[in-house]
Amino acid sequence: MYQKYKHFPNEQHTTLDELCDEFKVRKSDRHTATGDAFITALIFLKLKKKLSI
């Protein structure tokens, strides 16, 4: 979704840390299963809103 939002080619990858910086999401509990899942969910919701879907 982020690649589509930024019009990046499919080969370009973005790290979760980069996404946190882009969407201003705190990196608390980073590198734990629950922390990474929670951060991913927050970024998903913000990205979904930006894409109007």
N, CA, C, O and CB atoms as a CASP TS submission, in Angstrom:
PFRMAT TS
TARGET T0000
AUTHOR 0000-0000-0000
METHOD Language model
MODEL 1
PARENT N/A
ATOM      1  N   MET     1       0.827  -1.186   0.000  1.00  0.00           N
ATOM      2  CA  MET     1       0.000   0.000   0.000  1.00  0.00           C
ATOM      3  C   MET     1       0.876   1.257   0.000  1.00  0.00           C
ATOM      4  O   MET     1       0.579   2.236  -0.684  1.00  0.00           O
ATOM      5  CB  MET     1      -0.943  -0.006   1.211  1.00  0.00           C
ATOM      6  N   TYR     2       1.952   1.210   0.773  1.00  0.00           N
ATOM      7  CA  TYR     2       2.842   2.371   0.830  1.00  0.00           C
ATOM      8  C   TYR     2       3.497   2.617  -0.516  1.00  0.00           C
ATOM      9  O   TYR     2       3.656   3.764  -0.936  1.00  0.00           O
ATOM     10  CB  TYR     2       3.912   2.178   1.906  1.00  0.00           C
ATOM     11  N   GLN     3       3.877   1.543  -1.193  1.00  0.00           N
ATOM     12  CA  GLN     3       4.484   1.690  -2.513  1.00  0.00           C
ATOM     13  C   GLN     3       3.507   2.355  -3.479  1.00  0.00           C
ATOM     14  O   GLN     3       3.893   3.203  -4.284  1.00  0.00           O
ATOM     15  CB  GLN     3       4.928   0.320  -3.059  1.00  0.00           C
ATOM     16  N   LYS     4       2.248   1.963  -3.389  1.00  0.00           N
ATOM     17  CA  LYS     4       1.228   2.563  -4.244  1.00  0.00           C
ATOM     18  C   LYS     4       1.037   4.038  -3.880  1.00  0.00           C
ATOM     19  O   LYS     4       0.910   4.886  -4.763  1.00  0.00           O
ATOM     20  CB  LYS     4      -0.110   1.795  -4.116  1.00  0.00           C
ATOM     21  N   TYR     5       1.017   4.334  -2.599  1.00  0.00           N
ATOM     22  CA  TYR     5       0.849   5.705  -2.111  1.00  0.00           C
ATOM     23  C   TYR     5       1.984   6.608  -2.598  1.00  0.00           C
ATOM     24  O   TYR     5       1.748   7.747  -3.002  1.00  0.00           O
ATOM     25  CB  TYR     5       0.785   5.721  -0.575  1.00  0.00           C
ATOM     26  N   LYS     6       3.215   6.097  -2.557  1.00  0.00           N
ATOM     27  CA  LYS     6       4.386   6.880  -2.958  1.00  0.00           C
ATOM     28  C   LYS     6       4.772   6.675  -4.425  1.00  0.00           C
ATOM     29  O   LYS     6       5.722   7.290  -4.909  1.00  0.00           O
ATOM     30  CB  LYS     6       5.560   6.524  -2.078  1.00  0.00           C
ATOM     31  N   HIS     7       4.038   5.815  -5.129  1.00  0.00           N
ATOM     32  CA  HIS     7       4.323   5.509  -6.535  1.00  0.00           C
ATOM     33  C   HIS     7       5.725   4.925  -6.708  1.00  0.00           C
ATOM     34  O   HIS     7       6.430   5.255  -7.661  1.00  0.00           O
ATOM     35  CB  HIS     7       4.173   6.771  -7.395  1.00  0.00           C
ATOM     36  N   PHE     8       6.118   4.065  -5.786  1.00  0.00           N
ATOM     37  CA  PHE     8       7.404   3.374  -5.850  1.00  0.00           C
ATOM     38  C   PHE     8       7.274   2.128  -6.716  1.00  0.00           C
ATOM     39  O   PHE     8       6.190   1.552  -6.811  1.00  0.00           O
ATOM     40  CB  PHE     8       7.902   3.001  -4.432  1.00  0.00           C
ATOM     41  N   PRO     9       8.356   1.711  -7.341  1.00  0.00           N
ATOM     42  CA  PRO     9       8.322   0.435  -8.073  1.00  0.00           C
ATOM     43  C   PRO     9       8.206  -0.726  -7.078  1.00  0.00           C
ATOM     44  O   PRO     9       8.570  -0.588  -5.910  1.00  0.00           O
ATOM     45  CB  PRO     9       9.602   0.269  -8.963  1.00  0.00           C
ATOM     46  N   ASN    10       7.704  -1.850  -7.541  1.00  0.00           N
ATOM     47  CA  ASN    10       7.501  -3.013  -6.671  1.00  0.00           C
ATOM     48  C   ASN    10       8.792  -3.521  -6.049  1.00  0.00           C
ATOM     49  O   ASN    10       8.759  -4.151  -4.992  1.00  0.00           O
ATOM     50  CB  ASN    10       6.851  -4.128  -7.449  1.00  0.00           C
ATOM     51  N   GLU    11       9.922  -3.261  -6.682  1.00  0.00           N
ATOM     52  CA  GLU    11      11.198  -3.768  -6.186  1.00  0.00           C
ATOM     53  C   GLU    11      11.712  -2.975  -4.981  1.00  0.00           C
ATOM     54  O   GLU    11      12.579  -3.455  -4.250  1.00  0.00           O
ATOM     55  CB  GLU    11      12.229  -3.737  -7.298  1.00  0.00           C
ATOM     56  N   GLN    12      11.192  -1.784  -4.773  1.00  0.00           N
ATOM     57  CA  GLN    12      11.675  -0.945  -3.678  1.00  0.00           C
ATOM     58  C   GLN    12      10.956  -1.333  -2.384  1.00  0.00           C
ATOM     59  O   GLN    12       9.729  -1.433  -2.354  1.00  0.00           O
ATOM     60  CB  GLN    12      11.459   0.565  -3.997  1.00  0.00           C
ATOM     61  N   HIS    13      11.721  -1.548  -1.329  1.00  0.00           N
ATOM     62  CA  HIS    13      11.158  -1.947  -0.045  1.00  0.00           C
ATOM     63  C   HIS    13      11.409  -0.863   0.988  1.00  0.00           C
ATOM     64  O   HIS    13      12.374  -0.104   0.898  1.00  0.00           O
ATOM     65  CB  HIS    13      11.755  -3.287   0.422  1.00  0.00           C
ATOM     66  N   THR    14      10.530  -0.806   1.960  1.00  0.00           N
ATOM     67  CA  THR    14      10.625   0.179   3.027  1.00  0.00           C
ATOM     68  C   THR    14      10.581  -0.553   4.359  1.00  0.00           C
ATOM     69  O   THR    14       9.784  -1.474   4.536  1.00  0.00           O
ATOM     70  CB  THR    14       9.483   1.234   2.928  1.00  0.00           C
ATOM     71  N   THR    15      11.433  -0.150   5.294  1.00  0.00           N
ATOM     72  CA  THR    15      11.458  -0.813   6.597  1.00  0.00           C
ATOM     73  C   THR    15      10.358  -0.252   7.499  1.00  0.00           C
ATOM     74  O   THR    15       9.816   0.826   7.255  1.00  0.00           O
ATOM     75  CB  THR    15      12.842  -0.644   7.266  1.00  0.00           C
ATOM     76  N   LEU    16      10.051  -1.004   8.531  1.00  0.00           N
ATOM     77  CA  LEU    16       9.051  -0.558   9.496  1.00  0.00           C
ATOM     78  C   LEU    16       9.530   0.711  10.199  1.00  0.00           C
ATOM     79  O   LEU    16       8.721   1.587  10.504  1.00  0.00           O
ATOM     80  CB  LEU    16       8.755  -1.670  10.527  1.00  0.00           C
ATOM     81  N   ASP    17      10.816   0.819  10.458  1.00  0.00           N
ATOM     82  CA  ASP    17      11.356   2.036  11.075  1.00  0.00           C
ATOM     83  C   ASP    17      11.146   3.252  10.174  1.00  0.00           C
ATOM     84  O   ASP    17      10.803   4.331  10.655  1.00  0.00           O
ATOM     85  CB  ASP    17      12.854   1.862  11.381  1.00  0.00           C
ATOM     86  N   GLU    18      11.351   3.078   8.878  1.00  0.00           N
ATOM     87  CA  GLU    18      11.130   4.180   7.940  1.00  0.00           C
ATOM     88  C   GLU    18       9.656   4.579   7.903  1.00  0.00           C
ATOM     89  O   GLU    18       9.331   5.764   7.824  1.00  0.00           O
ATOM     90  CB  GLU    18      11.606   3.789   6.534  1.00  0.00           C
ATOM     91  N   LEU    19       8.782   3.600   7.959  1.00  0.00           N
ATOM     92  CA  LEU    19       7.349   3.889   7.969  1.00  0.00           C
ATOM     93  C   LEU    19       6.941   4.611   9.254  1.00  0.00           C
ATOM     94  O   LEU    19       6.103   5.513   9.228  1.00  0.00           O
ATOM     95  CB  LEU    19       6.545   2.592   7.815  1.00  0.00           C
ATOM     96  N   CYS    20       7.536   4.209  10.369  1.00  0.00           N
ATOM     97  CA  CYS    20       7.259   4.895  11.639  1.00  0.00           C
ATOM     98  C   CYS    20       7.631   6.372  11.529  1.00  0.00           C
ATOM     99  O   CYS    20       6.875   7.242  11.961  1.00  0.00           O
ATOM    100  CB  CYS    20       8.038   4.229  12.807  1.00  0.00           C
ATOM    101  N   ASP    21       8.781   6.645  10.957  1.00  0.00           N
ATOM    102  CA  ASP    21       9.223   8.028  10.789  1.00  0.00           C
ATOM    103  C   ASP    21       8.284   8.790   9.860  1.00  0.00           C
ATOM    104  O   ASP    21       7.914   9.930  10.142  1.00  0.00           O
ATOM    105  CB  ASP    21      10.655   8.070  10.243  1.00  0.00           C
ATOM    106  N   GLU    22       7.907   8.170   8.772  1.00  0.00           N
ATOM    107  CA  GLU    22       7.030   8.808   7.776  1.00  0.00           C
ATOM    108  C   GLU    22       5.663   9.157   8.362  1.00  0.00           C
ATOM    109  O   GLU    22       5.137  10.242   8.118  1.00  0.00           O
ATOM    110  CB  GLU    22       6.850   7.890   6.564  1.00  0.00           C
ATOM    111  N   PHE    23       5.089   8.229   9.140  1.00  0.00           N
ATOM    112  CA  PHE    23       3.739   8.422   9.670  1.00  0.00           C
ATOM    113  C   PHE    23       3.714   8.881  11.122  1.00  0.00           C
ATOM    114  O   PHE    23       2.655   8.928  11.749  1.00  0.00           O
ATOM    115  CB  PHE    23       2.964   7.150   9.545  1.00  0.00           C
ATOM    116  N   LYS    24       4.886   9.218  11.650  1.00  0.00           N
ATOM    117  CA  LYS    24       5.016   9.736  13.012  1.00  0.00           C
ATOM    118  C   LYS    24       4.379   8.803  14.051  1.00  0.00           C
ATOM    119  O   LYS    24       3.555   9.216  14.868  1.00  0.00           O
ATOM    120  CB  LYS    24       4.380  11.118  13.103  1.00  0.00           C
ATOM    121  N   VAL    25       4.788   7.543  13.990  1.00  0.00           N
ATOM    122  CA  VAL    25       4.331   6.523  14.933  1.00  0.00           C
ATOM    123  C   VAL    25       5.486   6.214  15.881  1.00  0.00           C
ATOM    124  O   VAL    25       6.605   5.957  15.436  1.00  0.00           O
ATOM    125  CB  VAL    25       3.840   5.224  14.188  1.00  0.00           C
ATOM    126  N   ARG    26       5.217   6.238  17.183  1.00  0.00           N
ATOM    127  CA  ARG    26       6.256   5.930  18.176  1.00  0.00           C
ATOM    128  C   ARG    26       6.729   4.495  18.002  1.00  0.00           C
ATOM    129  O   ARG    26       5.939   3.600  17.701  1.00  0.00           O
ATOM    130  CB  ARG    26       5.730   6.150  19.619  1.00  0.00           C
ATOM    131  N   LYS    27       8.009   4.290  18.190  1.00  0.00           N
ATOM    132  CA  LYS    27       8.604   2.961  18.013  1.00  0.00           C
ATOM    133  C   LYS    27       8.698   2.211  19.335  1.00  0.00           C
ATOM    134  O   LYS    27       9.690   1.527  19.588  1.00  0.00           O
ATOM    135  CB  LYS    27       9.994   3.080  17.384  1.00  0.00           C
ATOM    136  N   SER    28       7.694   2.330  20.168  1.00  0.00           N
ATOM    137  CA  SER    28       7.713   1.629  21.452  1.00  0.00           C
ATOM    138  C   SER    28       7.510   0.130  21.235  1.00  0.00           C
ATOM    139  O   SER    28       6.733  -0.281  20.373  1.00  0.00           O
ATOM    140  CB  SER    28       6.624   2.192  22.399  1.00  0.00           C
ATOM    141  N   ASP    29       8.202  -0.666  22.010  1.00  0.00           N
ATOM    142  CA  ASP    29       8.150  -2.138  21.919  1.00  0.00           C
ATOM    143  C   ASP    29       8.537  -2.653  20.548  1.00  0.00           C
ATOM    144  O   ASP    29       8.073  -3.709  20.117  1.00  0.00           O
ATOM    145  CB  ASP    29       6.762  -2.633  22.260  1.00  0.00           C
ATOM    146  N   ARG    30       9.386  -1.910  19.867  1.00  0.00           N
ATOM    147  CA  ARG    30       9.853  -2.329  18.543  1.00  0.00           C
ATOM    148  C   ARG    30      10.668  -3.604  18.692  1.00  0.00           C
ATOM    149  O   ARG    30      11.354  -3.792  19.697  1.00  0.00           O
ATOM    150  CB  ARG    30      10.698  -1.208  17.860  1.00  0.00           C
ATOM    151  N   HIS    31      10.597  -4.460  17.717  1.00  0.00           N
ATOM    152  CA  HIS    31      11.307  -5.738  17.662  1.00  0.00           C
ATOM    153  C   HIS    31      10.735  -6.770  18.630  1.00  0.00           C
ATOM    154  O   HIS    31      11.429  -7.703  19.034  1.00  0.00           O
ATOM    155  CB  HIS    31      12.774  -5.525  17.960  1.00  0.00           C
ATOM    156  N   THR    32       9.482  -6.598  18.994  1.00  0.00           N
ATOM    157  CA  THR    32       8.745  -7.662  19.689  1.00  0.00           C
ATOM    158  C   THR    32       7.548  -7.979  18.806  1.00  0.00           C
ATOM    159  O   THR    32       7.101  -7.128  18.037  1.00  0.00           O
ATOM    160  CB  THR    32       8.299  -7.230  21.166  1.00  0.00           C
ATOM    161  N   ALA    33       7.036  -9.170  18.908  1.00  0.00           N
ATOM    162  CA  ALA    33       5.927  -9.575  18.037  1.00  0.00           C
ATOM    163  C   ALA    33       4.713  -8.663  18.234  1.00  0.00           C
ATOM    164  O   ALA    33       4.141  -8.167  17.264  1.00  0.00           O
ATOM    165  CB  ALA    33       5.537 -11.041  18.312  1.00  0.00           C
ATOM    166  N   THR    34       4.327  -8.449  19.482  1.00  0.00           N
ATOM    167  CA  THR    34       3.139  -7.617  19.718  1.00  0.00           C
ATOM    168  C   THR    34       3.411  -6.154  19.387  1.00  0.00           C
ATOM    169  O   THR    34       2.538  -5.471  18.852  1.00  0.00           O
ATOM    170  CB  THR    34       2.678  -7.745  21.175  1.00  0.00           C
ATOM    171  N   GLY    35       4.596  -5.671  19.696  1.00  0.00           N
ATOM    172  CA  GLY    35       4.928  -4.278  19.391  1.00  0.00           C
ATOM    173  C   GLY    35       4.934  -4.008  17.906  1.00  0.00           C
ATOM    174  O   GLY    35       4.357  -3.022  17.448  1.00  0.00           O
ATOM    175  N   ASP    36       5.584  -4.879  17.145  1.00  0.00           N
ATOM    176  CA  ASP    36       5.631  -4.705  15.689  1.00  0.00           C
ATOM    177  C   ASP    36       4.238  -4.833  15.068  1.00  0.00           C
ATOM    178  O   ASP    36       3.908  -4.104  14.132  1.00  0.00           O
ATOM    179  CB  ASP    36       6.583  -5.736  15.061  1.00  0.00           C
ATOM    180  N   ALA    37       3.430  -5.747  15.577  1.00  0.00           N
ATOM    181  CA  ALA    37       2.066  -5.915  15.054  1.00  0.00           C
ATOM    182  C   ALA    37       1.230  -4.667  15.331  1.00  0.00           C
ATOM    183  O   ALA    37       0.478  -4.220  14.466  1.00  0.00           O
ATOM    184  CB  ALA    37       1.390  -7.160  15.680  1.00  0.00           C
ATOM    185  N   PHE    38       1.358  -4.109  16.525  1.00  0.00           N
ATOM    186  CA  PHE    38       0.604  -2.909  16.884  1.00  0.00           C
ATOM    187  C   PHE    38       1.029  -1.722  16.025  1.00  0.00           C
ATOM    188  O   PHE    38       0.186  -0.982  15.518  1.00  0.00           O
ATOM    189  CB  PHE    38       0.796  -2.581  18.372  1.00  0.00           C
ATOM    190  N   ILE    39       2.336  -1.544  15.863  1.00  0.00           N
ATOM    191  CA  ILE    39       2.851  -0.455  15.031  1.00  0.00           C
ATOM    192  C   ILE    39       2.381  -0.621  13.586  1.00  0.00           C
ATOM    193  O   ILE    39       1.985   0.352  12.945  1.00  0.00           O
ATOM    194  CB  ILE    39       4.395  -0.408  15.092  1.00  0.00           C
ATOM    195  N   THR    40       2.423  -1.838  13.081  1.00  0.00           N
ATOM    196  CA  THR    40       1.969  -2.108  11.712  1.00  0.00           C
ATOM    197  C   THR    40       0.488  -1.767  11.552  1.00  0.00           C
ATOM    198  O   THR    40       0.084  -1.208  10.532  1.00  0.00           O
ATOM    199  CB  THR    40       2.216  -3.585  11.345  1.00  0.00           C
ATOM    200  N   ALA    41      -0.317  -2.102  12.555  1.00  0.00           N
ATOM    201  CA  ALA    41      -1.751  -1.788  12.509  1.00  0.00           C
ATOM    202  C   ALA    41      -1.981  -0.278  12.493  1.00  0.00           C
ATOM    203  O   ALA    41      -2.829   0.209  11.747  1.00  0.00           O
ATOM    204  CB  ALA    41      -2.479  -2.418  13.711  1.00  0.00           C
ATOM    205  N   LEU    42      -1.237   0.461  13.305  1.00  0.00           N
ATOM    206  CA  LEU    42      -1.381   1.916  13.320  1.00  0.00           C
ATOM    207  C   LEU    42      -1.009   2.523  11.974  1.00  0.00           C
ATOM    208  O   LEU    42      -1.704   3.405  11.469  1.00  0.00           O
ATOM    209  CB  LEU    42      -0.516   2.525  14.422  1.00  0.00           C
ATOM    210  N   ILE    43       0.086   2.048  11.398  1.00  0.00           N
ATOM    211  CA  ILE    43       0.510   2.551  10.092  1.00  0.00           C
ATOM    212  C   ILE    43      -0.517   2.186   9.028  1.00  0.00           C
ATOM    213  O   ILE    43      -0.824   3.001   8.159  1.00  0.00           O
ATOM    214  CB  ILE    43       1.896   1.989   9.714  1.00  0.00           C
ATOM    215  N   PHE    44      -1.049   0.972   9.090  1.00  0.00           N
ATOM    216  CA  PHE    44      -2.078   0.548   8.140  1.00  0.00           C
ATOM    217  C   PHE    44      -3.277   1.491   8.181  1.00  0.00           C
ATOM    218  O   PHE    44      -3.772   1.908   7.134  1.00  0.00           O
ATOM    219  CB  PHE    44      -2.525  -0.889   8.440  1.00  0.00           C
ATOM    220  N   LEU    45      -3.744   1.829   9.376  1.00  0.00           N
ATOM    221  CA  LEU    45      -4.908   2.708   9.499  1.00  0.00           C
ATOM    222  C   LEU    45      -4.607   4.110   8.965  1.00  0.00           C
ATOM    223  O   LEU    45      -5.454   4.717   8.310  1.00  0.00           O
ATOM    224  CB  LEU    45      -5.358   2.790  10.963  1.00  0.00           C
ATOM    225  N   LYS    46      -3.425   4.620   9.236  1.00  0.00           N
ATOM    226  CA  LYS    46      -3.060   5.938   8.722  1.00  0.00           C
ATOM    227  C   LYS    46      -2.929   5.925   7.200  1.00  0.00           C
ATOM    228  O   LYS    46      -3.357   6.858   6.520  1.00  0.00           O
ATOM    229  CB  LYS    46      -1.750   6.408   9.357  1.00  0.00           C
ATOM    230  N   LEU    47      -2.339   4.868   6.683  1.00  0.00           N
ATOM    231  CA  LEU    47      -2.179   4.755   5.229  1.00  0.00           C
ATOM    232  C   LEU    47      -3.520   4.569   4.541  1.00  0.00           C
ATOM    233  O   LEU    47      -3.758   5.135   3.474  1.00  0.00           O
ATOM    234  CB  LEU    47      -1.250   3.593   4.880  1.00  0.00           C
ATOM    235  N   LYS    48      -4.376   3.794   5.133  1.00  0.00           N
ATOM    236  CA  LYS    48      -5.723   3.582   4.592  1.00  0.00           C
ATOM    237  C   LYS    48      -6.476   4.906   4.499  1.00  0.00           C
ATOM    238  O   LYS    48      -7.168   5.163   3.513  1.00  0.00           O
ATOM    239  CB  LYS    48      -6.510   2.581   5.467  1.00  0.00           C
ATOM    240  N   LYS    49      -6.342   5.736   5.513  1.00  0.00           N
ATOM    241  CA  LYS    49      -7.006   7.038   5.518  1.00  0.00           C
ATOM    242  C   LYS    49      -6.440   7.935   4.418  1.00  0.00           C
ATOM    243  O   LYS    49      -7.192   8.637   3.742  1.00  0.00           O
ATOM    244  CB  LYS    49      -6.852   7.716   6.892  1.00  0.00           C
ATOM    245  N   LYS    50      -5.120   7.914   4.237  1.00  0.00           N
ATOM    246  CA  LYS    50      -4.496   8.739   3.207  1.00  0.00           C
ATOM    247  C   LYS    50      -4.913   8.292   1.799  1.00  0.00           C
ATOM    248  O   LYS    50      -5.046   9.119   0.897  1.00  0.00           O
ATOM    249  CB  LYS    50      -2.971   8.689   3.345  1.00  0.00           C
ATOM    250  N   LEU    51      -5.115   7.002   1.619  1.00  0.00           N
ATOM    251  CA  LEU    51      -5.523   6.477   0.317  1.00  0.00           C
ATOM    252  C   LEU    51      -7.036   6.523   0.108  1.00  0.00           C
ATOM    253  O   LEU    51      -7.531   6.181  -0.966  1.00  0.00           O
ATOM    254  CB  LEU    51      -5.036   5.055   0.163  1.00  0.00           C
ATOM    255  N   SER    52      -7.764   6.947   1.136  1.00  0.00           N
ATOM    256  CA  SER    52      -9.238   7.023   1.083  1.00  0.00           C
ATOM    257  C   SER    52      -9.879   5.692   0.739  1.00  0.00           C
ATOM    258  O   SER    52     -10.779   5.617  -0.098  1.00  0.00           O
ATOM    259  CB  SER    52      -9.672   8.062   0.068  1.00  0.00           C
ATOM    260  N   ILE    53      -9.397   4.629   1.404  1.00  0.00           N
ATOM    261  CA  ILE    53     -10.002   3.307   1.188  1.00  0.00           C
ATOM    262  C   ILE    53     -10.443   2.715   2.521  1.00  0.00           C
ATOM    263  O   ILE    53     -10.977   1.607   2.558  1.00  0.00           O
ATOM    264  CB  ILE    53      -9.005   2.350   0.475  1.00  0.00           C
TER
END
